[in-house]
Amino acid sequence: MPPGVLWPQLRTLPRFLPSMPGVAAGRPFLPAADVMRAVPLHTLSAAEQDRLIPEFVRDSGRVFRQLMLGAPIVRVPAADVSCPVLCVSAGQDRNVAPWMSRRIAARYGAQHQIHPGLPHWIVAESALPQVAPPVLAWLRAALS
């Protein structure tokens, strides 16, 4: 978890403003399709976005609020982590700033894999050929 607050990048914050009252109240929320296209899915093809958007479900406003405020409940002390850690991030992530990903990796002494050109949604089918091989290689090395 982030060492402090985790909030949307400033340039995307206006797109999230309509969701903020629900997040502040801790209610589940689902950003509008145009927000999904412009923020977490922005480098994916329109066809892939069209396939993904109907599959999304509401996110926890309560957890999102806790992450944004850096609530103690979402913090994991680095000293409590005794297993290998891998931080995988997207080079074109509009949700999590690159400095935040670097900070998380550093906090936990994690190897950090950055995938240039990918949006926040690095588990998209089109991203798997780029993301999966280095993750699997890391897992094999960590488990051997």
Z-matrix of the N, CA and C atoms (Angstrom, degrees):
N
C 1 1.444
C 2 1.519 1 109.74
N 3 1.290 2 116.10 1 158.73
C 4 1.459 3 119.22 2 -176.46
C 5 1.519 4 112.77 3 -66.59
N 6 1.323 5 115.60 4 145.51
C 7 1.461 6 119.98 5 177.18
C 8 1.522 7 110.62 6 -81.73
N 9 1.289 8 117.26 7 66.26
C 10 1.460 9 122.16 8 -176.99
C 11 1.512 10 109.05 9 135.59
N 12 1.293 11 115.98 10 -143.71
C 13 1.463 12 119.81 11 -177.60
C 14 1.523 13 111.15 12 -85.14
N 15 1.306 14 115.12 13 153.35
C 16 1.460 15 122.12 14 175.11
C 17 1.517 16 106.51 15 -131.05
N 18 1.309 17 116.60 16 105.27
C 19 1.450 18 119.85 17 -178.36
C 20 1.511 19 109.57 18 -130.64
N 21 1.328 20 116.29 19 158.13
C 22 1.468 21 119.57 20 -178.55
C 23 1.522 22 111.00 21 -57.55
N 24 1.314 23 115.36 22 149.86
C 25 1.453 24 119.43 23 176.51
C 26 1.528 25 109.14 24 -60.38
N 27 1.310 26 115.52 25 147.88
C 28 1.466 27 120.18 26 -175.60
C 29 1.521 28 112.82 27 -55.53
N 30 1.326 29 117.29 28 -38.47
C 31 1.469 30 118.86 29 -177.36
C 32 1.527 31 112.63 30 -67.20
N 33 1.331 32 117.55 31 -21.46
C 34 1.465 33 119.63 32 179.17
C 35 1.522 34 112.65 33 -100.85
N 36 1.306 35 116.77 34 -9.72
C 37 1.465 36 120.31 35 -177.25
C 38 1.532 37 113.47 36 -53.79
N 39 1.341 38 119.37 37 -41.91
C 40 1.474 39 117.94 38 178.87
C 41 1.530 40 113.20 39 -57.53
N 42 1.308 41 117.44 40 -31.87
C 43 1.472 42 119.85 41 179.61
C 44 1.531 43 111.67 42 -70.89
N 45 1.331 44 116.13 43 -26.48
C 46 1.460 45 120.16 44 -179.37
C 47 1.529 46 113.08 45 -89.45
N 48 1.313 47 117.49 46 -11.13
C 49 1.467 48 120.14 47 -176.65
C 50 1.529 49 113.76 48 -53.91
N 51 1.335 50 119.94 49 -41.21
C 52 1.470 51 118.05 50 178.80
C 53 1.533 52 113.69 51 -60.71
N 54 1.321 53 117.40 52 -25.04
C 55 1.472 54 120.84 53 179.70
C 56 1.520 55 113.01 54 -86.24
N 57 1.314 56 117.54 55 -16.35
C 58 1.466 57 120.98 56 -171.72
C 59 1.530 58 115.40 57 -61.80
N 60 1.338 59 120.68 58 -38.77
C 61 1.475 60 117.31 59 177.79
C 62 1.532 61 112.16 60 -59.67
N 63 1.322 62 116.58 61 -41.17
C 64 1.462 63 119.64 62 177.57
C 65 1.515 64 112.11 63 -66.64
N 66 1.327 65 116.53 64 -39.92
C 67 1.465 66 120.72 65 177.76
C 68 1.526 67 109.45 66 -63.43
N 69 1.325 68 116.83 67 -45.19
C 70 1.466 69 120.59 68 179.81
C 71 1.524 70 111.19 69 -59.77
N 72 1.334 71 116.23 70 -33.92
C 73 1.466 72 120.73 71 178.92
C 74 1.524 73 112.02 72 -84.83
N 75 1.340 74 116.54 73 -5.52
C 76 1.461 75 119.99 74 179.53
C 77 1.514 76 113.86 75 78.91
N 78 1.333 77 117.21 76 18.92
C 79 1.464 78 120.84 77 -179.38
C 80 1.534 79 110.66 78 -87.95
N 81 1.327 80 117.33 79 148.13
C 82 1.464 81 119.97 80 175.33
C 83 1.527 82 110.10 81 -57.84
N 84 1.322 83 115.67 82 147.05
C 85 1.459 84 119.34 83 -178.85
C 86 1.522 85 109.97 84 -143.53
N 87 1.309 86 114.66 85 154.78
C 88 1.458 87 122.46 86 176.27
C 89 1.520 88 106.70 87 -138.43
N 90 1.330 89 117.20 88 111.53
C 91 1.466 90 118.41 89 179.28
C 92 1.530 91 111.21 90 -59.37
N 93 1.307 92 115.78 91 152.41
C 94 1.464 93 121.66 92 178.91
C 95 1.525 94 110.13 93 -64.04
N 96 1.319 95 115.68 94 158.49
C 97 1.467 96 121.39 95 -178.13
C 98 1.525 97 111.79 96 -56.90
N 99 1.331 98 117.80 97 -39.26
C 100 1.467 99 118.93 98 -179.38
C 101 1.526 100 111.34 99 -65.84
N 102 1.319 101 117.23 100 -32.31
C 103 1.466 102 120.88 101 176.37
C 104 1.527 103 109.46 102 -69.41
N 105 1.314 104 116.69 103 -42.60
C 106 1.467 105 120.41 104 178.91
C 107 1.530 106 110.64 105 -60.88
N 108 1.327 107 116.15 106 -41.98
C 109 1.473 108 120.16 107 179.67
C 110 1.527 109 111.70 108 -65.55
N 111 1.321 110 116.55 109 -37.93
C 112 1.462 111 120.93 110 -174.31
C 113 1.524 112 113.92 111 -85.48
N 114 1.324 113 117.45 112 -20.05
C 115 1.465 114 118.52 113 -173.95
C 116 1.532 115 111.54 114 -115.35
N 117 1.326 116 121.14 115 -80.98
C 118 1.467 117 117.70 116 -172.99
C 119 1.525 118 115.33 117 -74.33
N 120 1.334 119 117.59 118 -18.21
C 121 1.470 120 120.11 119 -175.72
C 122 1.525 121 113.15 120 -113.70
N 123 1.300 122 119.02 121 8.70
C 124 1.462 123 122.61 122 -163.43
C 125 1.521 124 116.73 123 -58.05
N 126 1.313 125 120.98 124 -27.12
C 127 1.468 126 119.51 125 179.80
C 128 1.529 127 112.79 126 -95.77
N 129 1.311 128 117.20 127 -2.47
C 130 1.464 129 120.30 128 178.48
C 131 1.525 130 109.67 129 -79.70
N 132 1.311 131 115.90 130 155.87
C 133 1.464 132 119.50 131 178.93
C 134 1.527 133 109.92 132 -64.41
N 135 1.317 134 115.43 133 156.09
C 136 1.468 135 120.16 134 177.62
C 137 1.523 136 110.45 135 -59.29
N 138 1.326 137 116.98 136 -37.47
C 139 1.468 138 120.25 137 -180.00
C 140 1.530 139 110.83 138 -64.26
N 141 1.329 140 116.71 139 -41.99
C 142 1.467 141 118.87 140 179.29
C 143 1.531 142 110.46 141 -69.07
N 144 1.314 143 116.79 142 -38.95
C 145 1.465 144 119.97 143 175.78
C 146 1.526 145 110.07 144 -59.46
N 147 1.334 146 116.45 145 -43.68
C 148 1.469 147 120.97 146 179.56
C 149 1.528 148 111.49 147 -60.14
N 150 1.327 149 116.80 148 -36.07
C 151 1.470 150 120.26 149 178.67
C 152 1.528 151 111.49 150 -73.76
N 153 1.326 152 116.67 151 -36.58
C 154 1.463 153 120.77 152 -174.80
C 155 1.528 154 114.20 153 -78.03
N 156 1.303 155 117.18 154 -43.78
C 157 1.469 156 120.75 155 -170.71
C 158 1.529 157 113.28 156 -54.50
N 159 1.324 158 120.45 157 -43.36
C 160 1.474 159 118.44 158 178.85
C 161 1.534 160 113.77 159 -66.27
N 162 1.324 161 117.01 160 -16.71
C 163 1.466 162 121.09 161 -178.69
C 164 1.529 163 113.25 162 -84.61
N 165 1.315 164 117.54 163 -17.35
C 166 1.460 165 120.09 164 -178.02
C 167 1.520 166 110.83 165 -69.19
N 168 1.314 167 115.02 166 145.86
C 169 1.465 168 121.81 167 177.28
C 170 1.526 169 108.29 168 -120.09
N 171 1.295 170 115.61 169 168.51
C 172 1.464 171 120.40 170 -179.27
C 173 1.530 172 110.58 171 -60.64
N 174 1.314 173 114.41 172 144.95
C 175 1.456 174 122.15 173 176.91
C 176 1.521 175 108.05 174 -99.65
N 177 1.300 176 116.58 175 158.65
C 178 1.456 177 120.65 176 179.77
C 179 1.524 178 110.57 177 -76.07
N 180 1.309 179 116.32 178 113.85
C 181 1.456 180 120.28 179 175.89
C 182 1.518 181 111.21 180 -64.51
N 183 1.313 182 116.08 181 -32.92
C 184 1.466 183 120.26 182 -179.59
C 185 1.531 184 111.15 183 -65.42
N 186 1.331 185 116.55 184 -47.31
C 187 1.465 186 119.97 185 179.62
C 188 1.524 187 110.18 186 -67.41
N 189 1.325 188 117.37 187 -42.16
C 190 1.465 189 120.55 188 178.85
C 191 1.526 190 110.09 189 -59.45
N 192 1.324 191 116.30 190 -42.73
C 193 1.470 192 120.62 191 177.87
C 194 1.527 193 110.38 192 -61.97
N 195 1.328 194 116.94 193 -43.58
C 196 1.464 195 120.18 194 179.57
C 197 1.525 196 111.38 195 -62.86
N 198 1.330 197 116.90 196 -39.51
C 199 1.464 198 120.24 197 177.30
C 200 1.522 199 110.99 198 -65.34
N 201 1.329 200 116.19 199 -42.40
C 202 1.461 201 120.22 200 -178.87
C 203 1.526 202 112.00 201 -65.23
N 204 1.319 203 116.39 202 -32.58
C 205 1.463 204 120.33 203 -177.45
C 206 1.525 205 112.80 204 -93.49
N 207 1.335 206 116.44 205 -5.96
C 208 1.462 207 119.21 206 -178.49
C 209 1.514 208 112.56 207 68.55
N 210 1.322 209 116.73 208 35.37
C 211 1.464 210 121.29 209 -178.36
C 212 1.531 211 110.57 210 -58.09
N 213 1.326 212 117.08 211 140.81
C 214 1.472 213 120.20 212 -178.99
C 215 1.527 214 113.85 213 -54.86
N 216 1.320 215 117.66 214 -29.68
C 217 1.463 216 120.39 215 -177.12
C 218 1.532 217 112.39 216 -64.29
N 219 1.324 218 118.19 217 -24.47
C 220 1.462 219 120.16 218 -178.73
C 221 1.528 220 112.67 219 -97.19
N 222 1.309 221 117.11 220 1.93
C 223 1.467 222 120.75 221 179.84
C 224 1.523 223 110.37 222 -93.39
N 225 1.307 224 115.37 223 136.14
C 226 1.459 225 121.40 224 175.79
C 227 1.525 226 106.82 225 -117.02
N 228 1.324 227 117.44 226 112.89
C 229 1.466 228 118.90 227 179.52
C 230 1.531 229 110.74 228 -59.75
N 231 1.315 230 116.09 229 133.41
C 232 1.465 231 120.78 230 -178.73
C 233 1.525 232 111.29 231 -56.66
N 234 1.308 233 117.26 232 -35.36
C 235 1.468 234 120.80 233 -179.50
C 236 1.530 235 112.10 234 -64.91
N 237 1.329 236 117.21 235 -20.75
C 238 1.463 237 120.86 236 179.62
C 239 1.525 238 113.02 237 -84.36
N 240 1.320 239 117.43 238 -7.05
C 241 1.465 240 121.34 239 -177.80
C 242 1.524 241 108.32 240 -98.29
N 243 1.327 242 115.56 241 115.08
C 244 1.463 243 119.75 242 -176.30
C 245 1.527 244 112.82 243 -114.44
N 246 1.301 245 117.16 244 8.46
C 247 1.464 246 120.86 245 -179.82
C 248 1.529 247 109.46 246 -111.79
N 249 1.327 248 116.77 247 163.14
C 250 1.469 249 118.65 248 175.44
C 251 1.529 250 110.25 249 -62.33
N 252 1.320 251 115.85 250 145.62
C 253 1.461 252 121.32 251 -177.95
C 254 1.523 253 109.07 252 -126.77
N 255 1.310 254 115.54 253 135.43
C 256 1.459 255 122.42 254 175.03
C 257 1.517 256 107.67 255 -119.39
N 258 1.307 257 116.57 256 129.93
C 259 1.462 258 122.31 257 175.96
C 260 1.525 259 106.79 258 -109.26
N 261 1.315 260 116.56 259 119.03
C 262 1.461 261 122.03 260 -179.27
C 263 1.519 262 107.42 261 -114.16
N 264 1.326 263 116.21 262 124.45
C 265 1.459 264 118.73 263 -178.83
C 266 1.520 265 110.85 264 -137.21
N 267 1.316 266 113.92 265 165.63
C 268 1.460 267 121.56 266 -176.75
C 269 1.522 268 110.10 267 -104.77
N 270 1.306 269 115.30 268 136.38
C 271 1.458 270 120.43 269 -178.89
C 272 1.517 271 114.19 270 -68.81
N 273 1.332 272 117.05 271 -21.85
C 274 1.465 273 121.29 272 179.49
C 275 1.529 274 111.44 273 -113.86
N 276 1.324 275 115.88 274 29.00
C 277 1.463 276 121.10 275 -178.79
C 278 1.520 277 109.94 276 -68.12
N 279 1.318 278 116.47 277 123.64
C 280 1.459 279 121.16 278 177.18
C 281 1.523 280 111.52 279 -99.03
N 282 1.327 281 116.43 280 -3.28
C 283 1.459 282 120.19 281 176.31
C 284 1.524 283 110.57 282 -92.00
N 285 1.318 284 115.98 283 -57.73
C 286 1.463 285 121.76 284 -175.99
C 287 1.529 286 108.51 285 -103.79
N 288 1.307 287 115.79 286 120.93
C 289 1.465 288 121.10 287 -179.07
C 290 1.526 289 110.37 288 -65.19
N 291 1.332 290 117.25 289 145.59
C 292 1.470 291 120.23 290 179.46
C 293 1.530 292 113.01 291 -54.90
N 294 1.323 293 117.48 292 -37.56
C 295 1.464 294 119.30 293 -179.87
C 296 1.524 295 111.06 294 -64.02
N 297 1.343 296 116.76 295 -32.26
C 298 1.462 297 119.89 296 179.67
C 299 1.530 298 110.22 297 -69.41
N 300 1.323 299 116.61 298 -41.75
C 301 1.469 300 119.92 299 177.58
C 302 1.523 301 110.60 300 -61.76
N 303 1.327 302 116.38 301 -44.15
C 304 1.474 303 120.05 302 178.33
C 305 1.527 304 110.74 303 -61.90
N 306 1.306 305 115.90 304 -39.77
C 307 1.465 306 120.77 305 -178.87
C 308 1.530 307 111.27 306 -66.59
N 309 1.317 308 116.37 307 -41.21
C 310 1.468 309 120.41 308 177.90
C 311 1.526 310 109.86 309 -63.19
N 312 1.332 311 116.36 310 -46.72
C 313 1.468 312 120.05 311 179.72
C 314 1.524 313 110.87 312 -60.25
N 315 1.312 314 116.83 313 -44.76
C 316 1.467 315 120.37 314 -179.31
C 317 1.525 316 111.10 315 -64.11
N 318 1.307 317 116.46 316 -41.46
C 319 1.472 318 120.15 317 -178.01
C 320 1.519 319 111.80 318 -58.23
N 321 1.330 320 115.97 319 -39.41
C 322 1.460 321 119.95 320 -175.99
C 323 1.529 322 112.96 321 -101.48
N 324 1.325 323 116.97 322 9.50
C 325 1.465 324 120.26 323 179.93
C 326 1.515 325 111.45 324 59.90
N 327 1.308 326 115.44 325 35.46
C 328 1.460 327 121.41 326 -174.20
C 329 1.520 328 112.01 327 -88.50
N 330 1.316 329 114.73 328 150.01
C 331 1.456 330 118.81 329 165.59
C 332 1.525 331 105.08 330 -70.24
N 333 1.317 332 116.59 331 142.19
C 334 1.461 333 120.23 332 -176.82
C 335 1.520 334 109.35 333 -120.97
N 336 1.308 335 115.72 334 116.48
C 337 1.461 336 121.67 335 175.78
C 338 1.526 337 108.13 336 -103.15
N 339 1.320 338 115.80 337 123.15
C 340 1.464 339 121.09 338 178.64
C 341 1.523 340 107.44 339 -113.26
N 342 1.308 341 116.23 340 130.40
C 343 1.461 342 121.53 341 -178.08
C 344 1.526 343 109.93 342 -109.90
N 345 1.340 344 115.95 343 96.54
C 346 1.468 345 120.21 344 -178.36
C 347 1.530 346 111.12 345 -59.55
N 348 1.291 347 115.17 346 146.62
C 349 1.459 348 120.09 347 175.63
C 350 1.517 349 114.85 348 83.79
N 351 1.323 350 117.24 349 -8.96
C 352 1.465 351 119.03 350 -179.24
C 353 1.523 352 110.78 351 -98.42
N 354 1.346 353 115.31 352 148.90
C 355 1.459 354 119.66 353 176.74
C 356 1.532 355 110.00 354 -85.51
N 357 1.296 356 115.64 355 -174.78
C 358 1.465 357 121.88 356 179.22
C 359 1.534 358 111.51 357 -53.25
N 360 1.308 359 117.26 358 -38.63
C 361 1.468 360 122.00 359 -174.92
C 362 1.530 361 109.67 360 -80.94
N 363 1.336 362 116.27 361 73.20
C 364 1.466 363 120.75 362 -175.69
C 365 1.523 364 113.03 363 -77.95
N 366 1.317 365 117.35 364 -1.55
C 367 1.459 366 120.28 365 176.71
C 368 1.527 367 111.55 366 -96.00
N 369 1.323 368 116.63 367 10.24
C 370 1.467 369 119.99 368 176.86
C 371 1.523 370 109.35 369 -62.97
N 372 1.303 371 115.94 370 148.39
C 373 1.466 372 120.57 371 -178.54
C 374 1.529 373 111.63 372 -54.46
N 375 1.309 374 117.21 373 -41.57
C 376 1.467 375 120.21 374 -178.61
C 377 1.530 376 112.38 375 -68.22
N 378 1.319 377 117.60 376 -20.68
C 379 1.466 378 121.60 377 -179.29
C 380 1.525 379 112.73 378 -87.44
N 381 1.309 380 117.10 379 -18.47
C 382 1.467 381 120.00 380 -174.56
C 383 1.527 382 114.40 381 -57.19
N 384 1.341 383 120.13 382 -41.14
C 385 1.468 384 118.14 383 178.81
C 386 1.533 385 113.26 384 -60.90
N 387 1.307 386 116.94 385 -27.27
C 388 1.465 387 120.73 386 178.59
C 389 1.529 388 111.56 387 -86.41
N 390 1.320 389 117.02 388 -40.51
C 391 1.464 390 121.41 389 -172.17
C 392 1.533 391 112.76 390 -86.02
N 393 1.309 392 117.40 391 -43.23
C 394 1.467 393 120.14 392 -171.91
C 395 1.530 394 114.73 393 -63.22
N 396 1.334 395 121.03 394 -46.16
C 397 1.476 396 118.73 395 -176.36
C 398 1.532 397 114.62 396 -57.52
N 399 1.339 398 120.02 397 -47.50
C 400 1.465 399 116.99 398 178.97
C 401 1.533 400 113.24 399 -68.94
N 402 1.324 401 117.26 400 -30.13
C 403 1.466 402 119.47 401 176.57
C 404 1.529 403 109.46 402 -67.42
N 405 1.323 404 116.70 403 -44.79
C 406 1.464 405 119.85 404 178.38
C 407 1.525 406 111.42 405 -63.57
N 408 1.324 407 117.19 406 -39.22
C 409 1.470 408 120.34 407 177.38
C 410 1.528 409 110.15 408 -62.40
N 411 1.327 410 116.40 409 -41.88
C 412 1.464 411 119.89 410 178.15
C 413 1.530 412 110.55 411 -63.20
N 414 1.331 413 116.34 412 -43.85
C 415 1.467 414 119.96 413 179.18
C 416 1.528 415 111.24 414 -61.01
N 417 1.325 416 116.18 415 -44.91
C 418 1.474 417 119.25 416 179.10
C 419 1.524 418 110.77 417 -59.57
N 420 1.324 419 116.38 418 -44.20
C 421 1.468 420 120.28 419 179.84
C 422 1.529 421 111.10 420 -66.81
N 423 1.320 422 116.82 421 -41.07
C 424 1.465 423 120.57 422 -178.03
C 425 1.526 424 111.84 423 -69.04
N 426 1.322 425 116.69 424 -30.05
C 427 1.464 426 120.52 425 -177.29
C 428 1.523 427 113.47 426 -92.26
N 429 1.322 428 116.87 427 -5.49
C 430 1.475 429 117.98 428 -178.02
C 431 1.511 430 111.82 429 -89.80
